[in-house]
Each structure stands twice: as C-alpha cells, then as structure tokens.
Amino acid sequence: MALFGKVLGGGGDEGGSPADYSPEKAQKFFEHARTAYETQNFEYAIQHYCNGMRQDPRIQAGLDGLWQAVNAFKQGSNGKKGLSKETIRAISGKTDADRFVTSLLEWMQAPTDAGAAVRAAELAGKAQAGPVGAVIADQAFKLALAEKKPRKDTFLRLSEAYSKLERHDKSVSAAEQALKIDPADGELSARIRSLAAAATMQKGGYEQAGQQGGFRGMIRDADKQRQLIEQESIVKTEETLDRIIADCEKDYLARPTDQYAIEKYAKRLLERGRPVDEQKAHDIYMKGHKDTQQVRFRIAAGEITIRQQQRRLVDLRKMLEAAPNDPDVRSVFEHTAREIVEREVEEYKVQVEAYPTDVKPKFELSKRYFALDRFEDAIALLQEIRNDPKFRGHVLNMLGQAFMRIDFLPESVETFRQATEVREISSDLQLEIRYNLMCALRKLGEQQGDLPSAEEAYKISSSIAIQQINYRDIRVQREAIGKLVQQLKAK
C-alpha cells in the first residue's frame, strides 16, 4: 500500500504553497478515493483523500470526503487499531500543506479534541487553505468555546489562524474572546482595533485600491455592476428578481458544475419562492452534489425537503382541527406525520455525518428521535451535546424528559435539577423545566412511594400556580400531587 501511495503522490515536498497547488491533480486523487470508498476500502480512501488535499487543500470536496472516509473507517473492524504505519508514512511530508493534512487527519480521529482542532486550524492558515481552512477554524472555535476552562492562548492562536486565512472578522471575534479571559491586556485591545480595521477594509473592498485595476476594476463593467447592486438589494421588485434569476440561469447553464454558479442560481430561485422554484432549487442542489461531491449541496437539498414536509404537516393539522372527531382524518394525519419525521431523520443524519462536531444538527436529530419514541437514540445524542452553552438548557430539558419516558426517574430528576441551574435561558423555558421536574418527582413518588419527592413536587406545583395559575394543567397537577402526599403520609 505504501509503495502504491508514493507512486500516486505520497511523500515528497510538492504542494507547499498556493502557487504550487494543482486542483486538477487533487481531483484525480479524489476520484480514486471515491472508488475506494464505494468498495468499502476506507483506509485506502483516506490515503487518496489526504494525497489529494496535499495537492490542493482548498477544495471542500476533499474535506467532506475525508470526513466520511474517516468516520466509516472508525466504525469498521480496524477502527480501534487505527491507521496503519504504511498509510501514515504514505501521506506524510515536510511542506505546510503536508503538515496541515496530517494534523487534519489527527483531529478527525478525535473530533472533540479542541487542541487538535486548533492545531489543524493553525496549519490551515500556514498552508493558506482558504475556505476549507475557514471551516476547520470555525469548528475549532466552537470546541474552544465549549471547554470547561477556555484558554486565552487558544483564542489568540485561532485569531492568528483566521488572519492568515484572511477571515479578519472571525479573527476579531477570536481575539475578543481572549480579551474576555484577560480584560487587562491593553496590548490585545490595541490589536483588536487593528484587526477590526482590517475586517472593515476587507468588507468594503478597500484592500484592492492601489492594485492593478483597483477601484476601477471593481466598476469597469457597468452591466456586472448593475447585477451586483440588484443582487445585494434587500428589497427587490418582481421584475428585478426575474432578471437576476435569468442572469444566474445563464451563468449556471454555461458552467453547471461550478460551485458558485450552482449556489447562486439555487439561492435566487428560493428567494423568489414560487412553488416551482423551490423544487427546481432542490433538483439543482442534488445535481450539484452528484457532479461535485460537495456535501453542502446535499444538505441544502435536504433542508428544502424538510421545509416542504413541514408545510405538508401544517396542512394536515388544519384538516384534523377542522374534523377532530373523524377517525379517518386522524389516522391519515398520524401515519403521514410519522412518515414525515422519519424522512427528516434521514436528512439530519446526513448533516451529522458530514459535520460531526456541529451541535445543531445533532440537536435537531435528537428531537426527531424523541418524536418517534426512540428515546435511547435521543439520549445518546443529547449526552454528546449537553455541555454546549448555546443549547444546554434545551438539551437538558429534553434529556430529562427522555429519561422520564423510559422510567429512569432518578436520572430524570437529576437532569432537570441541572437544567434549573443553567443561566441565560428564557423565562418560558425556566417554567417548563420546573414543571417537568415536578412531573418527574411526582412519578417517583407514585412508583417508589417516595414521600420527600412527592412533597417537593407539591411545593413546585404550588410555586408555579402562584406564578401562573393557568399554566398547562397545573391546577389538576397540584390537586393530584396533594392527594399523593396525604396518601404517602398515611402509610
């Protein structure tokens, strides 16, 4: 395997800077990688994807394919042993691109390791990995934020990586996180002002002034300028939007495998929003995924499907509300609703597989598992993301409910208690968590004859009634829990 890898491009010092990168050579490796993946030779697919990214680390298809290959390899029989020495030797090298790919592979084998992610982001900056590097830096930033004790040095390193990747706005955000940890660092405050100025210049296009073409180059084509102005306008007339879509369609037909043309055409169709436009955008994204192997196009198509299914569910719910006592209507609603949720599960699985460190798709998938009564599947996902600060309150609330549904009552109570300690959540969510804690305590009292739990449940029911007497069925709950307390006391 190692010999074959070197013949195809393993080892060596080529591909060290953008001037040396070869997207054509990279695509050839990616084609070999996809063939290896389809035949379930996942380690060989990893080797080809890595060698392709060494030829050009800026190509998103390489990153997406490598994620999939690594995940598939980890789940196989050889996953616990790790990659062979021959494979590691075949993809090693001394250039910035080589070191970046090696660090990327190390991180993918431990995707929750913030340190590994930050190292990959730093080397992505050195290798000038463009949008691929930005994706990795974004994931590293999320992991760094989620650490129990965020480190100033971590965010400074990320800020520097973003700067090298020319993502100056993100560089500012990372530096600001470092300043939050050490507010007394005056030198860092000055650096943030400098970074903010660079971000402003980048956003305004001022960096091009003085270069060949400069501002003149930005406006030399009046027709293109008109297109840009129309496309960036927040409010567009129907005529303007039709003209923009016609321009996008012309561009797309001229280069149907170009990622920018695919994205632009589909987005403008969705913006116009006619029924036929949405389905056409879906089909364009699916074809784009087939032609380019860009997983983001597959995900975009899936998001359209989810929106379509949810609208269908709303229509069915209206039918049910209009005929609540019709058993046929109810049967159709329940059967179709389950089919829709099962379809959504498959779409969110694609997102989770493609972006295993992203919390949002895992949270959405766990909600669908819960709706399908697949509580243990929901629990496994929720436990993975329970420490994410953005979702923690909602995650713990759902996790507590899932435990309660499988009669893990002590675990349910403890999870709801943790949820009550989460700060910066809405008052509505706080009230819901307290109500659910009350329900779990009541159930614990009923099933195990636990008087303290029943008494605590009664206190919570009373406090909710004082706060909001019409909240859900709190009056009924308070009365029933009061009777339970008296029964347990009488024993």
C-alpha positions in Angstrom: 0.0 0.0 0.0 2.8 2.4 0.9 4.6 1.9 -2.4 1.4 2.4 -4.5 0.7 5.6 -2.4 4.1 7.0 -3.2 3.7 6.3 -6.9 0.4 8.2 -6.8 1.9 11.1 -5.0 2.5 10.2 -1.4 5.6 11.7 0.3 7.8 14.4 -1.2 7.7 18.2 -0.8 5.4 19.3 -3.6 2.3 21.3 -3.0 3.7 23.7 -0.4 2.0 27.0 -1.3 -1.0 28.1 -3.4 1.3 28.8 -6.3 2.2 25.1 -6.3 -1.3 23.8 -5.8 -2.9 21.7 -8.5 -6.7 21.3 -8.3 -6.5 19.0 -11.4 -4.2 16.6 -9.6 -6.2 16.8 -6.5 -9.4 15.8 -8.3 -7.7 12.7 -9.7 -6.9 11.6 -6.2 -10.5 12.3 -5.1 -11.8 10.2 -7.9 -9.6 7.3 -6.7 -10.7 8.0 -3.2 -14.4 7.8 -4.1 -13.9 4.5 -5.8 -12.1 3.1 -2.8 -14.9 4.4 -0.5 -17.6 2.8 -2.6 -15.8 -0.6 -2.4 -15.6 -0.1 1.4 -11.8 0.1 1.3 -12.0 3.1 3.7 -8.3 3.2 4.8 -7.3 3.4 1.1 -9.9 6.1 0.6 -8.4 8.1 3.4 -4.9 7.8 1.8 -6.2 9.1 -1.5 -8.2 12.0 0.0 -5.2 13.0 2.0 -2.9 12.9 -1.0 -5.5 14.9 -3.0 -5.7 17.6 -0.3 -1.9 17.8 -0.3 -2.1 18.7 -3.9 -4.7 21.4 -3.1 -6.0 21.8 0.5 -8.5 24.4 -0.6 -11.1 22.1 -2.1 -14.1 21.4 0.0 -14.9 18.1 -1.6 -11.6 16.7 -0.2 -12.5 17.8 3.3 -16.0 16.4 3.0 -14.8 13.1 1.6 -12.1 12.7 4.2 -14.6 13.2 7.0 -16.8 10.5 5.6 -14.0 8.1 5.0 -12.5 8.5 8.5 -15.9 8.0 10.1 -16.6 4.9 8.1 -13.1 3.6 8.9 -13.6 4.2 12.7 -16.8 2.2 12.6 -15.2 -0.8 10.9 -13.3 -3.8 12.3 -10.0 -2.0 12.0 -11.2 1.3 13.5 -10.0 0.6 17.0 -6.5 -0.3 15.8 -6.1 3.0 13.9 -4.5 3.7 10.6 -1.5 1.5 9.6 2.0 2.9 9.7 2.2 2.4 5.9 -0.8 4.7 5.4 0.6 7.4 7.7 4.0 7.2 6.0 2.4 7.5 2.6 0.7 10.8 3.4 3.5 12.4 5.4 5.7 15.2 4.1 7.5 18.4 5.0 5.5 21.2 3.3 2.9 23.4 5.0 0.2 21.5 3.1 1.6 18.1 4.2 1.7 19.1 7.8 -1.8 20.6 7.6 -3.3 17.4 6.1 -1.5 15.3 8.8 -2.9 17.5 11.6 -6.4 17.4 10.0 -6.3 13.6 10.0 -5.2 13.5 13.6 -8.1 15.8 14.6 -10.7 13.8 12.6 -9.8 10.7 14.6 -10.6 12.7 17.8 -13.1 15.3 16.6 -14.0 16.6 20.1 -10.4 17.4 20.9 -10.2 21.2 20.9 -6.4 21.2 21.0 -6.2 19.0 17.9 -8.7 21.2 16.1 -6.8 24.4 16.9 -3.5 22.8 15.6 -5.3 21.9 12.4 -6.6 25.5 12.1 -3.2 27.0 12.7 -1.6 24.8 10.0 -4.6 25.5 7.7 -3.6 29.2 8.0 0.1 28.5 7.2 -1.0 26.3 4.2 -3.4 29.1 3.1 -6.2 26.5 2.8 -8.8 29.2 2.0 -12.5 28.2 2.6 -11.5 24.7 3.9 -9.3 26.3 6.5 -12.1 28.6 7.5 -14.4 25.7 8.1 -11.9 24.0 10.3 -11.1 27.2 12.2 -14.9 27.7 12.8 -15.2 24.2 14.2 -12.1 24.7 16.4 -13.6 28.0 17.6 -16.8 26.2 18.7 -14.8 23.5 20.5 -12.7 26.1 22.3 -15.8 27.9 23.5 -17.2 24.7 24.8 -14.2 23.9 27.0 -14.8 24.0 30.8 -11.9 26.4 31.2 -11.4 28.4 28.0 -7.8 29.5 27.5 -6.6 32.9 26.3 -3.8 31.4 24.3 -6.2 29.1 22.4 -8.2 32.1 21.1 -5.0 34.1 20.3 -3.8 31.2 18.1 -7.2 31.0 16.4 -7.2 34.7 15.8 -3.8 34.4 14.1 -5.1 31.4 12.0 -8.1 33.4 10.9 -5.9 36.3 9.9 -3.7 34.1 7.7 -6.9 32.7 6.2 -8.0 36.3 5.5 -11.1 35.9 7.7 -10.5 39.2 9.5 -14.0 39.4 11.1 -13.5 36.0 12.6 -10.0 37.0 13.8 -11.6 39.9 15.7 -14.1 37.5 17.3 -11.4 35.1 18.5 -9.3 38.0 19.8 -12.3 39.4 21.7 -12.8 36.0 23.4 -9.2 36.1 24.5 -9.8 39.6 25.9 -12.8 38.4 27.9 -10.5 36.0 29.7 -7.8 38.7 30.3 -9.6 42.1 30.2 -6.4 43.9 31.5 -4.4 43.1 28.4 -4.1 46.6 26.8 -1.9 45.4 24.0 -4.5 42.9 23.0 -7.1 45.7 23.0 -5.0 47.7 20.5 -4.5 44.6 18.4 -8.3 44.1 18.2 -8.7 47.7 16.9 -6.2 46.9 14.2 -7.9 43.7 13.3 -11.3 45.4 13.2 -9.9 48.0 10.8 -8.6 45.1 8.6 -12.0 43.5 8.7 -13.7 46.7 7.7 -11.3 47.2 4.8 -11.9 43.6 3.6 -15.7 44.0 3.7 -15.5 47.3 1.8 -13.1 46.0 -0.8 -10.6 48.8 0.0 -7.7 46.3 0.0 -7.9 46.3 -3.8 -7.1 50.0 -4.0 -3.7 50.5 -5.5 -3.6 47.1 -7.0 -3.8 46.7 -10.8 -7.4 47.6 -11.6 -8.1 48.9 -8.1 -11.4 50.5 -7.7 -11.7 51.0 -11.4 -11.5 47.2 -11.8 -14.5 46.9 -9.4 -16.7 49.1 -11.5 -15.4 48.8 -15.1 -18.2 46.6 -16.3 -21.5 48.6 -15.9 -23.7 45.6 -16.6 -22.0 43.5 -14.0 -22.1 46.3 -11.5 -25.9 46.6 -12.1 -26.2 42.9 -11.4 -24.3 43.2 -8.2 -26.3 46.1 -7.0 -29.6 44.4 -7.7 -28.5 41.1 -6.1 -27.4 42.8 -2.9 -30.6 44.9 -2.6 -32.7 43.9 0.3 -36.0 44.7 -1.4 -36.3 43.6 -4.9 -39.1 44.1 -7.4 -40.5 41.1 -9.1 -39.1 42.3 -12.4 -35.6 42.8 -10.9 -35.7 39.3 -9.3 -36.7 37.7 -12.6 -33.8 39.4 -14.3 -31.4 38.3 -11.6 -32.6 34.7 -11.9 -32.3 34.9 -15.7 -28.7 36.0 -15.3 -28.0 33.3 -12.8 -29.6 30.7 -15.0 -27.4 31.8 -18.0 -24.3 31.5 -15.8 -25.3 28.1 -14.5 -26.0 26.7 -17.9 -22.6 27.8 -19.1 -20.8 26.1 -16.2 -23.2 23.6 -14.5 -20.5 22.1 -12.3 -19.2 25.4 -10.9 -19.9 25.6 -7.2 -20.5 29.3 -7.2 -22.9 29.1 -10.1 -24.9 26.3 -8.5 -25.2 28.1 -5.2 -26.1 31.4 -6.7 -28.8 30.1 -9.0 -30.4 27.9 -6.4 -30.5 30.7 -3.8 -32.1 33.2 -6.1 -34.8 30.6 -7.0 -35.5 30.1 -3.3 -35.6 33.9 -2.8 -38.3 34.3 -5.5 -40.2 31.5 -3.8 -42.6 30.3 -6.4 -43.8 26.7 -5.9 -41.9 25.5 -9.0 -38.8 27.5 -7.9 -38.3 25.6 -4.7 -38.4 22.2 -6.4 -36.1 23.4 -9.1 -33.6 24.6 -6.5 -33.8 21.2 -4.8 -33.0 19.5 -8.1 -30.1 21.9 -8.8 -28.6 21.2 -5.4 -29.0 17.4 -5.9 -27.4 17.5 -9.3 -24.7 19.8 -7.9 -23.9 17.2 -5.2 -23.8 14.4 -7.7 -21.4 16.4 -10.0 -19.1 17.9 -7.4 -19.5 15.6 -4.4 -20.0 18.7 -2.3 -22.0 17.5 0.8 -23.2 21.0 1.5 -25.3 20.8 -1.7 -26.9 17.5 -0.5 -27.6 19.2 2.9 -29.2 22.2 1.2 -31.4 20.0 -0.8 -32.4 18.1 2.3 -33.3 21.4 4.1 -35.7 22.2 1.2 -37.3 18.7 1.6 -37.7 19.3 5.4 -39.4 22.7 4.7 -41.7 21.1 2.2 -42.6 18.3 4.6 -43.3 20.6 7.5 -45.7 22.7 5.4 -47.5 19.5 4.4 -47.8 18.6 8.1 -49.3 22.1 8.8 -51.9 21.5 6.2 -52.8 18.1 7.6 -53.0 19.5 11.1 -55.5 22.1 9.8 -57.6 19.3 8.3 -57.5 17.5 11.7 -58.6 20.7 13.5 -61.5 21.0 11.1 -62.6 17.4 11.7 -61.2 16.4 15.1 -63.7 13.5 15.6 -63.1 11.9 12.2 -61.1 8.7 12.7 -60.0 8.5 9.1 -58.6 12.1 9.1 -56.8 11.4 12.4 -55.4 8.1 11.0 -54.1 9.8 7.9 -52.6 12.6 10.0 -50.8 10.3 12.4 -49.5 8.0 9.7 -48.3 10.8 7.5 -46.8 12.7 10.4 -44.7 9.7 11.3 -43.5 9.3 7.7 -42.5 13.0 7.6 -40.5 12.8 10.8 -38.8 9.6 9.6 -37.8 11.4 6.4 -36.4 14.3 8.5 -34.4 11.8 10.5 -32.6 10.7 7.3 -31.9 14.3 6.3 -30.4 15.2 9.6 -28.3 12.0 9.7 -26.6 13.3 6.5 -25.8 16.6 8.3 -24.5 14.8 11.4 -22.3 12.5 9.4 -20.9 15.5 7.3 -20.3 17.8 10.3 -19.8 15.6 13.4 -18.7 18.4 15.6 -21.7 20.7 14.8 -24.2 20.7 17.6 -27.3 22.0 15.8 -28.0 19.0 13.5 -27.5 16.6 16.4 -30.0 18.6 18.5 -32.5 18.5 15.6 -32.0 14.8 15.1 -32.5 14.1 18.8 -35.8 15.9 18.6 -36.9 13.7 15.8 -35.8 10.6 17.6 -37.9 11.8 20.6 -40.9 12.3 18.5 -40.6 8.7 17.1 -40.3 7.3 20.7 -36.7 6.3 20.0 -35.7 7.6 23.4 -32.4 5.8 23.8 -31.2 7.1 20.5 -32.2 10.6 21.5 -30.4 10.2 24.9 -27.2 9.1 23.2 -27.1 12.2 21.0 -28.2 14.6 23.8 -25.5 13.4 26.1 -22.9 14.2 23.4 -24.0 17.8 23.2 -25.2 18.5 26.7 -22.2 20.8 27.5 -22.7 23.1 24.6 -23.5 26.5 26.2 -25.9 27.6 23.4 -28.2 24.6 23.6 -27.5 23.4 27.2 -30.9 24.4 28.7 -32.9 22.9 25.9 -30.8 19.8 25.7 -31.0 19.0 29.5 -34.8 19.7 29.4 -35.2 17.1 26.6 -32.8 14.7 28.1 -34.7 14.8 31.4 -37.9 14.1 29.5 -36.3 11.2 27.6 -35.1 9.6 30.9 -38.6 10.0 32.3 -40.2 8.3 29.3 -38.1 5.2 29.9 -38.7 5.3 33.7 -35.1 6.3 34.6 -36.7 8.5 37.2 -33.7 9.4 39.5 -31.7 10.2 36.3 -34.6 12.3 35.1 -34.8 14.3 38.3 -31.1 14.9 38.5 -31.0 16.1 34.8 -33.9 18.5 35.4 -32.1 19.8 38.5 -29.0 20.5 36.4 -31.2 22.3 33.9 -32.6 24.6 36.6 -29.0 25.8 37.2 -28.4 26.9 33.6 -28.2 30.6 33.3 -29.3 32.8 30.4 -32.4 30.9 29.4 -35.8 32.3 28.8 -38.4 32.6 31.5 -40.7 30.3 29.5 -38.0 27.6 29.4 -37.3 28.0 33.1 -41.0 27.5 33.8 -41.2 24.4 31.6 -38.1 22.9 33.3 -39.7 23.4 36.7 -42.9 21.8 35.5 -41.1 18.8 34.1 -39.1 18.4 37.3 -42.4 18.4 39.2 -43.8 15.7 36.9 -40.6 13.5 37.4 -40.8 13.9 41.2 -44.5 13.1 41.2 -43.8 9.9 39.2 -41.0 9.0 41.5 -43.4 9.4 44.5 -46.1 7.3 42.8 -43.9 4.4 41.7 -41.5 4.2 44.6 -43.6 5.6 47.4 -41.0 8.3 47.9 -42.7 10.9 50.2 -39.9 13.6 50.0 -40.1 13.5 46.2 -43.9 13.9 46.4 -43.6 16.8 48.9 -41.1 18.6 46.7 -43.3 18.1 43.7 -46.2 19.7 45.6 -44.0 22.7 46.5 -43.1 23.2 42.9 -46.7 22.9 41.8 -47.7 25.5 44.3 -45.0 27.9 43.3 -46.0 27.5 39.6 -49.6 28.2 40.5 -48.6 31.3 42.3 -46.6 32.5 39.3 -49.1 31.5 36.6 -52.3 29.8 37.6 -53.4 28.9 34.1 -50.1 27.2 33.1 -50.9 23.9 31.4 -52.8 21.7 33.8 -51.1 23.0 37.0 -54.4 23.1 39.0 -55.1 19.4 38.3 -51.4 18.5 39.0 -51.4 20.4 42.3 -54.6 18.7 43.5 -53.4 15.2 42.4 -49.9 15.7 44.0 -51.6 16.9 47.2 -53.6 13.8 47.4 -50.5 11.7 46.8 -48.7 13.4 49.6 -51.6 12.7 52.0 -51.7 9.0 50.9 -48.0 8.5 51.5 -48.1 10.2 54.9 -51.0 7.9 55.9 -48.9 4.8 55.3 
